[in-house]
Amino acid sequence: MERFYTRLIIATLCLTALFTSPSFAAPDLESGVKDLAEQISKNMAASNKKKIAVVDFSDLDGNVAALGQFLAEELITKLFTVSPGQGERGNY
């Protein structure tokens, strides 16, 4: 049960950072997810974290919608394209 609440808190913080951060000035969703992934990567590097869990985002009733699944998949993809604490990787 504790894991559920931890995941819920992480998901809430990610959504809050994505949509309400004063530094959030992304012109579109893709840029916003990229910025969020870079922020997460930098925070992980600063705190020496090696792993992160990204879960599907749910609505207020706890139901996972297509948008929540899409956002989670986009965030996972962007997290794989940034180097820890460095920003976006080059194309390989």
Secondary structure, 3 states (H helix, E strand, C coil): CHHHHHHHHHHHHHHHHHHHCCCCCCCCHHHHHHHHHHHHHHHHHHCCCCCCCCCCCECCCCCECHHHHHHHHHHHHHHHHEECCCEECCCC
